Amino acid sequence: MRVCLRRPLHSTLLFSSSFSTTRTSTTSPSRRLGRVWSQRSLSHVSASASPTTLRPFKLPAPPGHTKSQSWMMGSKNMFKNNSFAIPFANSSQRHFFNTHTPLFSAYSSKPISKIRSLPLQTNGFSSISHANVPGPDILETPAEYRLETTQLKILKQKLEELGMDTEICVPGQYNHLLCPMCKGGDSEEKSLSLFVTEDGGAALWMCFRGKCGWKGSTRALADSRSLSGSLNPTTKVKIKREITVENLQLEPLCDQIVGYFAERLISRETLQRNSVMQKSYAGDQLVIAFTYWKDGKLVSCKYRDSNKKFWQEANTEKIFYGLDDIKDKSDIIIVEGEMDKLAMEEAGFRNCVSVPDGAPPVVSTKDLPPEEKDIKYQYLWNCKEYLQKASRIVLATDGDEAGQALAEELARRLGRERCWRVKWPKKNEVDHCKDANEVLMFLGADVLKEVIDNAELFPIRGLFNFKNYFDEIDAYYNRTYGYEFGLPTGWRALNEFYNVVPGELTIVTGIPNSGKSEWIDALLCNLNETAGWKFALCSMENRVREHARKLLEKHIKKPFFDARYGGSAERMTVEELQQGKKWLSDTFHLIRCEDDSLPSIKWVLDLAKAAVLRHGVRGLVIDPYNELDHQRPVSQCRS
């Protein structure tokens, strides 16, 4: 009886020397070396086939082997295991598997048993076939040994322009490379997964570092159809240019430009030490060239024309101007322009750098972006090894709003705890100096040095010094701060013992019907008359009309009604009533609960806050306080 096995797609039939049964093993469809049986010959296999039908055969020799060398199918692996990561798996969780299956001998070391073997079952059913076992086919040349196609060469060239190393890239596999965007971080891990199609027509990639995530794709040819569907547009990586003084055609400064700097009190020696040069531009126009150096190598150049227009060389590294001057320095100064950097040197400070791109208009309200996305301040991250040793960083940016915004942004990134800031002095009776160069021009190098030496700590929210309150202390001493001893009550006999101080709480107590509310109303009228204070009234025992009568009588000093309680005093006139109503409207604002439930203290304070913002009230009266709902959270109640 013959045993028939249905072959799964892309499987290889392998025979063991110690068993008479047939084995199957899966292999990658992209690997043709492991396929020892042709596609058409694997429909049926006979378990009782004669061993003479299984014969050794030769495989084509890979490069580096002679044709006389034969590769025989033996009991050991013919190929090394080649492991690679699952496509686009996180590099920290790679899963590896083998691309080749061990090949076993086609010969049987023992005679095959004449006893018919039991049928191998698949899904509970057996199949029987009388087909003969065909012989093996000769393999074609493996794909990885073929010469690179033209489009593969074009594709590799494109990938190399993006900064990828394509020497170790194998088409049809996922290759792990060093990411040209993040350089693998501090650990320099190979976090970029790159896949190149077998025909070399297209590639796609992704970096699995959490702080990077760079991904993209590209094709070798514009009409390539190697990948199904449309590919995402390629994320461009700017290749930094190699520049020199010669290829930029820079020249030493002429006397005219040296004279321009001399007017700004910048000496020729300072210009030469900082390699300030010139360049011919747009014909006969000369522009100033501020050269940017890093470790003694020219990496960028910034130009300035006579109209104070700036531009920089494209595709160059963003760094501080004067970067080499702060190498291994513990104290450094950061200014906003190249002219200020040169001015600082005239005052004796060489440990100074300038930002390359100027200042932002305002401080950003967003959280700090990660390093690789902080494009505006990329020069900080490109120079971080120069800044790590600095324990004192003086931010001497411009005195305008944009300059102060730049100082704030720099402090956010450098750490406020090691930052200082300067206060630019006045250049005349009205105006302050804007920057370091103005201080040098108007007040001289000694004053500029004094400004830097007297730099103050950059403020940290919640951390203060008494120095921050000296102005307030002086005003308190001179009694110009306002209400240092409180407001008088309006009664001389009481002023010696009590005054109304803003921000303080006054509690008035007494037996019932002793006149507490009447006294408070009289106090409010006195404070309004002497200081113009306005009040919010939360009076729950008075009706509005009754409370208005009491206040009007105290303000106009005449009875509201022509009644016995007024005695012989004349009743207020209609005109006085109209004036009094306007006074009530301007001076008092009512807090009243229209619901049946008792108001809470929070409800009253929230409305009082609104009255302060909307009407400018200076005092709040709660009368009586025991009418409020005093319910407290369970956590505040005593057991």
C-alpha positions in Angstrom: 0.0 0.0 0.0 1.3 3.4 -0.8 1.0 6.4 1.4 0.0 9.7 -0.3 0.8 13.1 1.4 -0.8 16.2 0.1 2.0 18.8 -0.2 1.4 22.2 1.4 2.5 25.2 -0.6 6.3 25.8 -0.7 7.1 22.6 1.2 10.2 20.3 0.7 10.1 16.5 1.0 13.1 15.2 2.9 14.1 11.6 3.7 15.8 10.3 6.8 18.3 7.5 6.7 16.8 5.8 9.8 13.1 6.0 9.0 11.0 4.7 6.1 8.3 7.3 6.6 8.3 10.6 4.6 9.0 13.9 6.4 7.9 17.4 5.4 9.4 20.7 6.3 8.5 24.3 5.4 10.9 26.8 4.0 10.8 30.4 2.8 9.4 30.9 -0.7 12.3 33.3 -1.3 14.8 30.6 -0.8 15.2 28.2 -3.7 18.3 26.4 -2.4 16.2 24.2 -0.1 13.8 23.0 -2.8 15.1 19.6 -3.9 11.9 18.4 -5.6 10.2 20.1 -8.5 6.7 21.6 -8.2 5.2 19.2 -10.6 6.6 16.0 -8.9 5.2 16.4 -5.4 1.7 15.3 -5.9 2.1 11.8 -4.6 4.8 9.8 -2.9 5.1 6.1 -2.5 6.2 4.7 0.8 7.2 1.4 -0.8 9.2 2.9 -3.6 12.5 1.3 -4.4 15.5 3.1 -2.8 17.2 2.9 -6.1 14.9 5.6 -7.4 16.4 8.0 -4.8 19.9 8.9 -6.1 22.4 11.6 -5.2 22.6 14.7 -7.4 24.8 17.8 -7.7 23.7 21.3 -6.8 25.1 24.3 -8.7 28.1 25.7 -6.9 27.9 29.2 -5.4 30.5 31.8 -6.2 34.0 30.8 -4.9 33.6 27.1 -5.6 34.9 25.2 -8.6 32.7 23.3 -10.9 34.4 20.1 -9.9 33.2 20.3 -6.4 30.0 18.4 -5.8 27.5 19.1 -3.1 26.1 15.8 -1.9 22.9 15.6 0.2 24.2 14.3 3.5 22.9 13.9 7.1 24.3 17.2 8.2 23.2 20.8 7.3 24.5 21.9 4.0 23.9 25.6 4.6 24.4 27.8 7.6 21.4 29.0 9.4 20.6 32.6 8.3 18.5 34.4 10.9 16.7 37.7 10.4 14.2 39.7 12.3 10.4 39.7 11.6 9.5 42.6 9.4 9.2 45.9 11.3 9.4 44.3 14.7 10.7 46.4 17.5 14.5 46.0 17.8 14.2 45.5 21.5 11.8 42.5 20.9 13.3 40.8 17.9 12.1 37.3 16.9 14.4 35.2 14.9 13.8 32.1 12.8 15.8 30.0 10.4 15.5 30.5 6.7 16.9 27.0 5.8 15.7 23.5 6.9 18.3 20.8 7.5 18.6 18.4 4.6 18.9 14.6 5.3 20.4 11.8 3.2 18.4 10.5 0.3 19.8 7.0 0.9 18.4 4.6 3.4 21.0 2.9 5.5 18.7 -0.1 6.1 16.4 -1.9 3.6 13.0 -0.4 3.5 10.5 -2.7 5.2 8.3 -4.8 2.9 5.4 -4.5 5.4 3.0 -1.9 4.2 3.0 1.1 6.5 -0.1 2.5 7.9 -1.5 5.5 6.1 -0.6 8.9 7.5 -3.7 10.7 8.4 -4.5 14.3 7.6 -7.6 15.8 9.2 -8.8 12.2 9.9 -8.6 11.0 6.3 -6.0 8.9 4.5 -5.1 9.1 0.8 -3.6 6.3 -1.4 -1.8 6.8 -4.6 -0.1 4.5 -7.1 2.0 7.1 -8.6 5.8 6.5 -8.9 8.2 8.7 -7.2 9.9 11.0 -9.7 13.5 12.0 -9.7 14.7 15.4 -8.4 15.2 18.4 -10.6 18.4 20.3 -11.0 18.3 23.7 -9.1 18.7 27.0 -10.8 21.3 29.6 -9.7 20.2 31.1 -6.4 18.8 34.6 -6.5 21.3 36.0 -4.0 24.2 34.9 -6.3 22.9 36.8 -9.3 24.5 40.0 -10.4 23.0 43.2 -9.2 20.4 44.6 -11.6 20.5 48.1 -12.8 17.5 49.2 -10.8 19.1 47.7 -7.6 22.2 49.8 -8.2 20.0 52.9 -8.6 18.0 52.1 -5.5 21.2 51.6 -3.4 22.5 55.0 -4.7 19.3 56.6 -3.5 19.5 55.0 -0.1 23.1 56.0 0.3 22.1 59.6 -0.4 19.8 59.3 2.5 22.7 58.2 4.7 22.1 54.4 4.8 24.9 51.9 4.5 23.8 49.5 1.7 26.9 47.3 1.6 25.3 44.8 3.9 21.8 45.0 2.5 20.3 41.8 1.0 17.3 42.1 -1.2 14.2 40.2 0.0 15.2 40.5 3.6 14.8 42.9 6.5 18.2 44.5 7.2 19.1 46.2 10.5 21.2 49.4 10.0 22.3 52.5 11.9 19.6 55.1 11.5 21.0 58.3 9.7 18.5 60.5 11.6 19.1 59.6 15.2 22.4 57.7 14.9 21.1 55.0 17.2 21.1 57.4 20.2 23.8 57.2 22.9 24.0 53.4 22.5 24.4 53.6 18.7 22.1 50.7 18.2 21.1 49.5 14.8 17.5 50.5 15.1 16.6 51.1 11.4 14.8 48.2 9.7 15.2 48.4 5.9 13.5 46.1 3.5 14.5 45.9 -0.2 12.4 44.0 -2.6 13.9 40.9 -4.3 14.0 42.7 -7.7 15.7 45.7 -6.2 12.9 48.0 -7.4 11.8 49.5 -4.1 12.7 49.9 -0.4 10.9 50.9 2.8 12.3 51.5 6.2 11.4 52.4 9.8 13.5 53.3 12.9 12.2 51.7 16.1 13.8 54.0 18.6 11.1 55.7 20.6 12.6 59.1 20.2 13.0 58.8 16.4 10.4 56.8 14.5 11.8 57.9 11.1 10.1 56.0 8.3 9.7 56.2 4.6 10.0 54.5 1.2 11.4 55.0 -2.2 11.6 53.4 -5.6 14.5 52.8 -8.0 12.5 54.0 -11.0 9.6 56.4 -11.3 7.3 53.8 -12.9 8.4 50.9 -10.6 5.6 48.6 -9.4 7.7 46.6 -7.0 5.5 47.3 -4.0 1.7 46.9 -4.1 -0.2 50.1 -3.5 1.3 53.5 -3.1 4.3 54.2 -0.9 4.6 57.0 1.6 6.7 59.9 0.5 10.3 59.6 1.5 11.3 61.6 4.5 14.4 63.6 3.5 17.6 63.6 5.5 19.7 66.6 4.8 23.2 65.7 4.0 25.6 68.1 5.6 27.9 69.8 3.1 31.6 69.9 3.4 32.7 73.5 3.1 36.0 75.3 3.2 37.2 78.9 3.0 38.4 78.2 -0.5 35.2 76.7 -2.0 33.1 79.4 -0.4 35.5 82.0 -2.0 35.9 83.9 1.2 38.5 86.8 1.4 40.2 88.7 4.2 38.4 91.9 5.3 39.1 95.1 3.3 39.8 98.4 5.1 36.2 99.6 4.4 34.6 96.8 6.4 37.3 96.9 9.1 36.4 100.6 9.4 32.7 99.7 9.8 33.6 97.4 12.7 35.8 100.1 14.2 32.8 102.4 14.4 31.2 99.8 16.6 34.4 99.6 18.7 35.4 96.1 17.4 39.1 95.9 16.8 41.0 94.3 13.8 42.6 91.8 16.2 39.2 90.6 17.4 38.0 90.2 13.8 41.1 88.2 12.9 40.9 85.9 15.9 37.2 85.1 15.1 38.0 84.6 11.4 35.5 87.3 10.2 35.9 87.5 6.4 34.1 89.0 3.4 32.7 87.7 0.1 31.8 89.2 -3.2 28.1 88.9 -3.8 25.8 89.9 -6.7 28.6 91.4 -8.7 30.6 94.1 -6.9 28.7 94.0 -3.6 30.7 92.9 -0.5 29.1 91.1 2.4 30.4 90.2 5.8 31.0 86.5 6.4 30.8 85.2 10.0 32.5 81.8 9.9 31.2 79.0 12.2 33.9 76.6 13.4 33.7 73.3 15.3 36.9 71.6 16.5 38.9 73.8 14.2 36.8 72.8 11.1 34.6 75.2 9.1 31.0 73.8 9.3 28.8 76.9 8.4 28.9 80.5 7.3 26.5 83.4 7.9 26.4 86.5 5.8 25.3 90.1 6.4 25.0 92.8 3.8 24.9 96.6 4.2 21.1 96.5 4.7 21.4 94.2 7.7 20.0 91.3 5.8 21.2 87.9 7.0 21.4 84.5 5.3 23.4 81.3 5.9 25.0 78.5 3.8 22.4 75.8 3.0 22.7 72.2 4.2 25.3 73.0 6.9 25.3 72.1 10.6 23.6 74.5 13.0 25.9 75.4 15.9 26.7 78.4 18.1 28.9 81.1 16.7 32.3 80.9 18.5 31.7 77.4 19.7 35.3 76.5 20.1 35.7 79.4 22.6 33.5 77.6 25.2 35.1 74.2 25.0 35.7 72.8 28.6 34.5 76.1 30.1 32.5 76.1 33.3 31.3 79.7 32.8 29.9 80.7 29.5 27.9 83.6 28.0 25.2 83.3 25.3 24.3 86.4 23.3 21.8 87.0 20.4 24.1 88.1 17.6 27.6 87.8 16.2 28.3 91.5 16.8 27.5 91.0 20.5 29.9 88.0 20.6 32.6 90.3 19.3 31.7 93.1 21.7 32.0 90.7 24.6 35.5 89.9 23.5 36.4 93.6 23.6 35.3 93.6 27.2 37.6 90.6 28.0 35.1 87.7 27.7 36.1 85.1 25.1 34.0 82.4 26.7 31.0 83.7 24.7 28.9 82.3 21.9 26.0 83.6 19.8 22.9 81.8 18.7 22.7 81.4 14.9 19.1 82.1 14.2 18.0 85.1 16.3 15.0 85.1 18.8 11.4 83.9 18.7 8.6 86.5 18.9 7.1 85.0 22.1 7.7 82.2 24.5 6.0 78.9 23.4 3.2 77.7 25.6 3.6 74.1 24.5 5.7 71.4 26.2 9.3 71.0 25.2 9.5 68.8 22.1 11.9 65.8 22.0 15.4 66.5 20.9 15.1 65.3 17.4 11.9 67.4 16.8 13.2 70.6 18.4 14.2 72.1 15.0 14.3 75.7 16.0 16.8 75.1 18.7 18.7 72.2 17.0 22.0 74.1 17.5 21.6 73.5 21.2 21.5 69.8 20.8 24.3 69.8 18.2 26.5 71.5 20.8 25.3 69.7 24.0 28.7 68.2 24.7 30.1 71.7 24.9 27.4 72.8 27.3 27.4 69.8 29.7 30.4 71.0 31.8 29.0 74.6 32.2 27.8 75.3 35.7 27.1 79.0 35.1 25.5 80.2 31.9 24.8 83.9 31.5 22.0 84.6 29.1 22.9 88.1 27.7 20.2 88.2 25.1 18.6 91.4 23.8 16.5 93.5 26.1 13.4 93.6 23.9 10.5 91.2 24.2 11.9 88.8 21.6 15.2 88.7 23.4 13.6 87.9 26.7 11.6 85.2 25.0 14.8 83.7 23.7 16.3 83.8 27.2 13.3 81.9 28.5 13.4 79.3 25.8 17.2 78.7 26.4 16.7 78.4 30.1 13.9 75.8 29.6 16.4 73.7 27.7 19.6 74.4 29.6 18.1 74.2 33.1 17.1 77.3 35.0 19.2 76.3 38.0 22.4 77.0 36.2 21.3 80.1 34.2 21.9 83.8 35.0 20.4 86.9 33.3 21.6 90.4 32.8 19.9 93.8 33.1 21.1 96.2 30.5 21.8 99.7 31.8 20.4 103.0 30.5 22.3 104.7 27.6 20.5 108.0 28.3 17.9 109.4 30.7 15.1 107.6 28.8 16.3 104.5 26.9 18.0 101.4 28.0 20.8 99.7 26.0 19.4 96.9 23.8 22.4 94.5 23.7 26.1 94.1 24.5 27.3 96.0 21.5 25.2 99.1 22.4 26.7 99.0 26.0 30.2 98.9 24.5 29.5 101.8 22.1 27.6 104.1 24.5 29.1 103.2 27.9 32.4 101.4 27.2 34.0 98.0 27.9 34.3 98.5 31.7 30.5 99.0 32.0 29.9 95.9 29.8 32.2 93.9 32.1 30.3 95.1 35.1 27.0 94.1 33.7 28.1 90.5 33.2 29.8 90.3 36.6 26.5 91.5 38.2 24.3 89.1 36.4 21.4 87.8 38.6 20.0 84.4 39.0 17.5 83.3 36.5 14.1 83.1 38.3 12.7 79.7 39.1 9.0 79.6 39.8 8.4 79.1 43.5 12.0 79.9 44.6 12.6 83.5 45.8 15.1 85.7 47.6 14.5 88.8 49.7 16.2 90.7 47.0 13.1 90.1 44.8 11.0 92.1 47.4 13.3 95.1 48.1 11.1 97.5 46.2 8.1 96.4 48.2 10.0 96.7 51.5 11.2 100.2 50.6 7.6 101.3 49.8 6.5 99.8 53.1 9.2 101.7 55.0 8.2 105.0 53.3 4.5 104.3 53.8 3.9 104.7 50.1 2.8 101.1 49.5 -0.7 101.8 50.6 -2.7 101.1 53.8 0.3 100.0 55.8 -1.6 100.7 59.0 -5.0 100.0 57.7 -7.9 102.4 57.1 -9.5 104.4 59.9 -13.0 103.4 61.0 -14.4 106.9 61.2 -14.5 106.9 65.0 -11.5 108.4 66.7 -12.0 106.5 69.9 -11.9 103.2 68.0 -9.0 104.0 65.6 -6.4 103.6 68.4 -7.5 100.0 68.8 -8.8 98.9 65.4 -8.2 99.7 61.7 -9.5 98.0 58.6 -6.6 96.3 56.8 -7.0 94.9 53.3 -6.8 91.1 53.2 -7.7 90.6 56.9 -10.8 89.0 58.4 -12.9 90.9 61.0 -15.4 89.1 63.1 -18.0 91.2 64.9 -19.8 89.4 67.9 -22.3 90.4 70.5 -25.6 89.5 72.1 -28.7 89.5 69.9 -30.2 92.9 69.0 -27.1 94.7 70.3 -26.6 96.6 67.0 -24.0 94.5 65.2 -25.5 94.9 61.7 -26.1 98.6 62.2 -22.5 99.2 63.3 -21.2 97.2 60.2 -23.4 99.3 57.9 -22.1 102.5 59.4 -18.5 101.3 59.1 -19.1 100.6 55.3 -20.4 104.1 54.8 -17.4 105.6 56.5 -14.9 103.5 54.4 -16.7 104.5 51.3 -16.6 108.1 52.2 -12.9 108.2 53.2 -11.4 105.7 50.7 -14.1 105.1 48.1 -14.3 101.4 48.8 -17.0 99.2 47.2 -18.6 96.2 48.9 -20.3 92.9 48.2 -23.2 92.3 50.7 -24.4 88.9 51.7 -27.1 89.9 54.2 -29.6 87.1 54.8 -31.5 88.7 57.6 -32.4 91.9 55.7 -34.9 92.4 53.0 -33.4 94.4 50.1 -35.7 97.4 50.6 -35.1 97.4 54.3 -31.4 97.2 54.0 -31.4 100.0 51.4 -33.3 102.2 53.8 -30.8 101.7 56.5 -27.8 102.5 54.3 -29.5 105.5 52.7 -30.3 107.0 56.1 -26.6 106.6 57.2 -25.3 108.1 54.0 -27.8 111.1 53.7 -28.1 111.4 57.4 -31.9 111.9 57.2 -34.8 109.5 57.9 -36.2 107.5 55.1 -39.8 107.9 56.5 -41.5 110.8 58.2 -42.1 108.7 61.3 -41.6 108.8 65.0 -38.1 107.1 65.0 -36.8 110.1 63.1 -37.8 112.5 65.8 -37.7 116.1 64.6 -35.3 115.5 61.7 -36.5 116.4 58.3 -37.3 113.5 55.9 -35.0 113.0 52.9 -36.3 114.6 49.7 -37.1 112.9 46.4 -34.0 114.5 44.9 -31.9 113.1 47.8 -33.5 109.7 47.3 -32.6 109.7 43.6 -29.0 110.6 44.4 -28.9 108.0 47.2 -30.1 105.3 44.9 -27.2 106.0 42.5 -24.8 105.9 45.4 -26.3 102.5 46.4 -25.9 101.2 42.9 -22.3 102.3 42.6 -21.1 101.2 46.1 -22.8 97.9 46.9 -23.4 94.6 45.1 -25.8 92.1 46.5 -25.2 88.3 47.0 -28.5 86.6 47.5 -29.6 83.0 47.3 -32.9 82.7 45.4 -33.3 79.0 46.2 -34.9 77.5 49.3 -31.6 75.7 50.2 -29.0 77.4 52.4 -26.0 78.8 50.5 -22.5 77.4 51.2 -19.4 79.4 52.0 -17.9 78.3 48.6 -20.9 79.7 46.8 -20.6 83.0 48.5 -16.8 83.3 47.9 -17.1 82.4 44.2 -19.7 85.2 43.7 -17.5 87.6 45.7 -14.6 86.8 43.4 -16.8 87.6 40.4 -17.7 90.9 42.1 -14.0 91.8 42.6 -13.3 91.2 38.9 -16.4 92.8 37.5 -17.1 95.6 39.9 -13.8 96.2 41.8 -15.2 95.6 45.3 -12.7 95.8 48.2 -14.7 94.2 51.0 -17.2 91.4 51.6 -19.8 91.4 54.4 -21.5 88.1 55.5 -24.3 88.9 57.9 -24.9 86.7 59.8 -22.3 84.0 59.1 -24.3 81.3 61.0 -26.9 81.4 58.3 -24.5 79.7 55.9 -24.5 76.0 55.4 -21.6 74.7 57.4 -21.5 71.2 56.1 -18.0 69.9 55.8 -16.5 66.9 54.1 -16.5 63.7 56.1 -12.7 63.8 56.2 -12.8 67.1 58.1 -15.4 66.0 60.7 -14.4 64.9 64.1 -15.3 61.5 65.3 
